[in-house]
């Protein structure tokens, strides 16, 4: 019999209905603030969000001619308009694919083609990228002007260069959906989100999440969130994580709204602004990633603001080490800030949350990611698919209502990831202690995780091989103690061999040139921040597979590399 770990929390019935219906099911006062623009203070109340979402959904159906099951893309950094596009699309019965706002045209190309999205709701600053990708898809200029729809602050849409493009607000005020699309019962298993999760191959995979998947996380996490978020503005969240990422999408755009907590929305993280907004809006809670804690531990900004309202900094997307939390805690306490640092764990394929700490577990169980949330089961499995002995590491397999429907257009990858009896193979390796607290110790898959973003080594290797002076390349992640994250590092075989460089300075110049070159071809989270190391040959198996374990061993022995980083095994 398999060894199955179960939550100690009671079973919770999962709502089988539309996400839109679910998040509005708590009948809070419609005048309460919901989304607040951090720089300006512009506020959408709960009533505004409902009204505008239903108007937007009406515009999708009656102005743009969209129908249930059609796919729209949101290609934008955070804004208070972002949730309206999402919820309006859901109300109209559409499927939404959320796009990393730092994607370059080639990266965006695959997602648009694979998802089948027609309309691209684009922030004014990203119109150039959206236009370039549609040109690559051989779309005519006239159709490009039809398919790109501006979404974001009205002040940015007045740019003369954007003339002729339809604006998001042109879909508003013309009518209102009298009822949202029905996803009750078995219909709740229909796909609603297509979020892209990079695998170890060169193409990212579209993760199909259903209404029931996302609703399950909302209700399973509620009793464990344990932050006492009150819908009376005495608690206020700072939303800085990107909404396109599953962590931000579920636990920022949707969960706090369901709980009645107002959110102050930042478009991107900046240390000075983060601390200033904590003071200005009396922020009590923020969902963050470990690199933000690194900043709070070292940047001068916290000294300049009153941050005593903070009581929760909840971390996710990457493991949070005990040393970092202790350092931040000590610094903030000197500033009069009494804050807790719980963390959680999940994946895009699990919508995302599976495991999380309660508020004080970071003190009692430092270095762990917590225990299973309600309704979620786990196994720790060895390579031969037997269970790991008690106390020994194994790959986490997850079963629960939050596990994805499958990978879009990729039945083979779905079969590889989900067993016939419903266990999802996460690729993360963990151990479990006697109290059922999990600790991540390794990753079976080859993904690099930079500040919560997934970086497939094969993506970078494919780009490097297009450089005229690169014969071969292998990429691994190396751990940076300074940044508390993995950094992509490339091992490169130069044309002419390493011996062609006569001095260390010549080698360094070539390595830095490769780093600069790749920055023009990939999104920022894929930059080779771990350095470029010149090597005579890439270790490979007889079948031609790169032996990354050999590169990791090499990384452990290296001293002369751009950036102080260590291989993380």
N, C-alpha and C positions, 0 to 999 in steps of 0.2 A: 504493500500500500504506500502511495506517495505521502511524504511528510508535508502537510499543508498548514501554513500559518494563516490565522484568521484574526480579524479585528476584535478587540475587546469591547468595542462599542456595539450597541444593539442594531439590528437590521432596520433599514429605513426604506419605506416604499418609494419607488422612483416614479415621479410624474411622467406619464406618457401623453405629452402634449407639446405644443409649439414652445420653443424657447421664449418667444415674445410673450405668450400667455403666462409662462412660468415666472419671468422676472417682474411682471406687473401683478402677480398674484397676492403680494403683500400690500394691503390697501393703506399705504402711508398717505399722509396729507399731500395733495398734489402741489402745494405751494413750497414744499421743502426743496432746497437746492439739490441738484443731481450732479451736474458737470460744470465746473468753474474754470474758465480760462486763466491760467496762472498769471501771465503778464498784465492782463487788462482787468481782470475781475468779472468779465462778462459771464453771466450765469444762466444756465438752462435749468428750470425747475423740473420736477418729475412730471408735472402737467405739460410743460413745454415738450419734453422728450416724447411723451405719448402722442401729442398732437402732431408734432413735426414728423415723427416716424410714420404715422398713418398717412400724412400728406405725401411724404416721400414715396411710400409704398404705392399710393394712388398714382403718383407721377410715373413710377416705373411701369405700372400696368397700362395706364391710359395715354401717356405721352410717349414713352419709349417703346410701348408695345410688348413688354416682357410678360412671360407666362410662368406659371408654376414649374419649377425645375430648371429654368434658365439660370445661367451662371454669370455673375458679375464679379469684377476684381476691384479691390480697394488698394490703391497704391499711394500711400500717404503716411507721413509721420503723424503722431498724436495730435488731435485737435478736438474741440467740443463737438464738431460736426461729424467726426468719425463714428461715434455710437449711433447717430441718427441714420447714417448710411447703412450700418450693419443691421439695426433693428427694423428699419424700413424695408430693407431687402428681405429679412426673415418674415415680416408681416405679409409681404407680397408673395411669399412662397418660393423665393429664389434661393439658390445656393451661392455662397460667397467664398471666394478664394482671396485670402489676405496675403499681400505681397510685401516682402522686406523693402523698406523705403530706401535702402542703400544699394539695392541691386543695380548692376550695370545692364545695358541692353541685352547682351548675350545670355545673362542669367535670367532675366525677365522673359526672354523668348521662350525658353522651355516651359515655364510655368503657364504662360498664356496659351501656348499650343496644346499642352497636355491637359489643362483644365477645361479648355473650350470656352473661356470667358470671352464675351463680345464687348461689352462696355467696360471701360477702365476708368474708375473714379479716381482722379489724379490730383494731387496737391499742385498748386501753381508752380512751385519750385521744381517739380519733377516732370513737367510737361515735355521737356526736351528728351528725356530718357524714354518716356512713353511713345513719343512721336518716332524716335529712332527705331524702337523695337517693332512698331507697326510697319515702318518702311522695310525692315528686314523680312517681315512677313508678306511683303509685296502688296500691301494695302495701299490703295490710291489715296492721294491727298484729300480728296473729297470725303472718302469714307473715314479717314483718320479724324477729320474734324467732327465727324458724327460719333465716333466711338470713344473719344476722350471727353470726359465730363469733369469739370473742375469741382473739387470739394476742398473746403478750407475757409479761413476767415475772408469775409467780403472785401476787406481792405487790400488783400493780395490779388484779388481777381480783376481789379481795375487796370492792371498793367496793359498798355496798348498792344504789346506783343501777343496777348492772349485773345485778342479780338477775333470773333468768329467761332470760338469754342463755347459749347453749351455749359452753363453753370448749374451746380447742384441746386441753388435756390430757385432756379426756373422750374423745378419740379414741385415746388412748394406752393401752397395757397390756392391751388386750382381745384382741389377736391380732397376727399379724405376717405380711406377705406372704411366701409361701414362694419366690416368684420375681417379679422385676419384669416389667412389660410388655415385650414383645419389639419392638424397633425396629431389628432387624438388616437389613442390605442395603437394598433399596429402601424399606423402612419408615422408614428414618432421614430420609427426605424429608418425613415428616409434621410438621405444625406442632406446636411445643411451647411457644413463648413468643409472646405478643402484647403487644408493647411499643409505646407510642403516641409517635409522632414528629410534631410539629406541622408542617404545611405552610404555604403562604402563603394558603390559604383559611381560613375561619373555623372549620373543623372539623379536629381532629387526626386522624391516620390510624393505624390499627392495623397495625404491622409484623409480618408473620408470619415468625418465625424457626424453623427446623427443628432437629432433633437434630444433623444433619450440619453445619448452619451454625455452631452454637455449638461443637461438637467441633472444627471446623476451626480456630477461633481459639485454642482451648486448646492444640492441638498445634503450630500455626504460630508462636505467640508463644513457646512454651517455649524453643527454642534462642536466641531473641533477647532474652528477658527479662534474661538475663545478670546476675542478681542472686545467683547461687549460693545459692538458698534451700535450706537443709538441714533435714531433718526430725528435728532433735535439739535443738530449742529454742535453738540458738545464733543462729538467725535468727528474728525475730518481726515480724509486720506489724501496723500500726495501721490498722483499717478505719473510716474516717470518712465516705467518700463514700456517698451514699444507695444502698442495694441495689436500689431500684426502677428506678434509672437503668441503662441498658445498660452503662455504664462500670463501675459497681459490681457489677452482676449477673454479668457474665462474668469480669471481672478481679479481683474481690474474693471474691464468694461461691464461685465455681467454680474458677478457675485456681489460687489458692494452695492450696486443698484438694487438687487434683490433684498439685501439686508437693510436698505434705507440709509446708507452712508454717503454723504456728499464727497465728491472727488475734485481735487484741484489738479488740472491737467497741464503737464509740461510736455513740450514737443520733443525735448531731448535733455539728457542729463548735463548739468553744468554745476560744479561744486558751489559757487557763489550763489547762483539762483536757487539751488536746492535748499540751502540754509536760509536764504532770505524768505523763501515762500513758507518754510516751516514757521518762521517768526510771524510773517504777515497774516497767515491764515490759521495760526494756532494748530498746526498739523499734529495729530496724535498717532497716526499710523502711516507707514509707507511700506510697500512691497518693493524689495530691492534684490540685487545680486551681489555676490561677494566683492567684486571690484569697487562698488560704491562704498562699501565699508572700508576698503583700503584708503579711499579718498578721505573719508571721515576720520580715519586714524592719523592721517599725515598732512592734509591740506590746512592752511590757516583759516579758511572760511568759517568753521564752527566757532572760532574765537570771537567773531565779529557780530554774532546774532544770538538772540535769546531763543534757544531751542528746547526750553524746559517743558513744553507741552508734549514732546515726543514720549511715547511709552511703548511702542512696538515698531521694530524694524524687522519685518518678516522676509527671510531670504529663501530664494529658490533658484532653479535653473542650473546650479552647479554646487557641489558640496562646500560647506562652510566649515573651516577648521577652528578648533578650540582656541588656538593662539590668536587668531584675528579677532574673534569676538571679545576675548579678554582685553586685547589692546584697545579696541574701540570703547568697550564698556568703561575702562579706567579713564580714558580721556574725557568721555562725555560726563562721567560722574564729577570730574573736576569742574565741569561747566554747569553743574547742578541738574544734569539730565539723568533721570532714572528710567532707563529703557531696557526692554527685553529683546532678545535676538533669536526667536525660534526659526526653524527652517523646515522645508518640505521637499518632496521629491516626486517627480512624475515625468512623463514624456508627451510629445505631441500625440502619439498613438493612444495615450490613455487620458486624454482630454483636459488637463494633464494629471491632476493630483491623485496619488495613490497612498502616499505615506507622509505623515507630518508630525511635528512636535506640538505639544501643548505649550502654553506661554512660558513656563519655567523649566521645560525639559532641557533647554540649552545649558542650564546650570547643573541639573541633576544628571543629565546624560550628554555631556559635551562630545562633539564630534559625530553624533548619530544624526540620522535624518528623521527619527521618530518611529511611530508605529502605524500600522495599517488603519486607514479610515474605514468607516462602516461599509459593509457589503463587498469589500475587496479581499481577495485571497491571494496568497503568494506561495511559491515554492523556490527553493534554492537548488539549482540543477547543475550537475557536472557535464563534461563534454559527451559522455556516453548516455546522457539523458536519464541517469539515475540521480537520486537525491543526494545532496552533499551531507556528509555526516554532521551530527550536531556540533555546532561551534566552528565548522569549517566553511570556507567561502564557496559560493556557487552563483551561477547566473540567476538573476531574479526573473521568474516567470510570474505573470500577473493574470488573474481572472476576475472579471467584474463587469458591471453594466457600463463602465466608462471606457472599455476597450473598443477601439475603432471598428468600423464596419470592414475596412480593408484598404489596400492601396489602390488608388484610381488607375484604371487601365493596366493593372499589373497583377493578374491573378497568381503568377508564379511567386512574386515577392510576398503576396499575402499568404500563400500556402507555406512559404518558408518561415514566416513570422508568427503565424497562429496555428497551433496544433488542432487536429480534428475535434478534440474535446474542449477547445476554447481557451487554451493557455497562450498568452502573448509572451514571446521571448524578447526581453528588453535589451539584452546585451550588456547590462550593468552587472557587475559582480559585487556581492555583499556578504556580510556575516550578520548573524542574529544573536543577540545576547539572551540571557535567561529570562529577561523581562520583555522579550519580543521587540526590542529596539533594533532597527536596522542601521548598518554602517556601510557605506559604499567604499570598497577597497580597490576596485579596478574596473576596467571596461573591456568586455570581450570583443566588442566591435572596434573597428579602427577609427571611428570618428574622433576628431579633435573638437573639444568644447571650449571655445573662446568666449568668456564672459556670458555664458548661457547660449551662445549661438553655435550651431553645429557646422563644422567645417570638414567636408569629406576630403581626405588626402588625394583621392583620384582626381577630383576637380582641379586642384592646384597642379598636380603632375601633368595633366593634360594641357594646361596653359603653358607650363614651363617648357614642354616639349615643342612648342611653337616658336620658341626663341632660337634665332639662327645660330647662336653660339652654345647651345645646350644639346648634348647628345643623349643624356638620360637623366632621370630625376626620381627621387623618392622623398616623401613628406611624412613627418611624424609630428606629434605634439610633445612639447617639452614644458615642464611645469615651472612657472615663475613664482617664487616666494614673494617677490616685490609686488606683483599685480594680482596674486591669488587666483591665477587662472592658467590654462594651458595656452601656449603660443605655437602657432604653426612654424615649423622649421623645415627647410628644404636641403636635401643632399643632392648636389648637382655634379654631373660629369661634364666638364667643359670640353668643347670641341678642341682637339689638340692636346688634351690631357692636362693634369695639374702641373706637370713638369714644364709646361709652356710659360708659366709665370715664374719669373726669376727672383722675385722678392715677396715678402709678406705684404708689403704695401700694394703690389700689383694684384695679389689675391684678394685683399680687402676691397680694393677698388672694383674688381669684377663682381664680388659678392654684393656690394652695396648697389651696383648698377642693376643687378637682377632684382633686388628688393624694390628699387624705384620703378623699374620697368613693369613689374607685375601689379603695382598699385594702380596702373592705368587700365587694368584689364579685369579686376575683380572688386567685389564689395569690400568695404573697410575691414569687416571682421575676418576676412581671409588674408589680410596682409601678412607677409612672412616676418612677423615680429620676433620670432625665435631665431632669426638669422638664416644665412645661406652658407652652407659648408661645402667646400670643393672636395671631391672624392674621385678616385680613379675608376671605380665600378660600383654599381648598385647591387647589393646582395639579393639574389633571387633563388627561388626553388627550381627544381628541374622543369616544372610546368610553366615557369616564367613569372610566378607570383612574387612580388617584392616581399622580402623577409624583414618586416618592420621591427621585429624583435631584435634583429642584428643591428639595425640602425639605432634602436634605443640603447643597446649596450654600448655602441660607439659614442652616443651622446653623453652617457655617464662618465666617459673618460676624457671628454673634451674640455679645454680651457679657453682656447682662442676662438670665441664665437661672438657675433653681434648680439648683445643682450645677455644679461646674466640669467640663465634659465637652466633647469635640470630636467633630464628625462624622467617622466612619471610613469612608473610601471603599473 
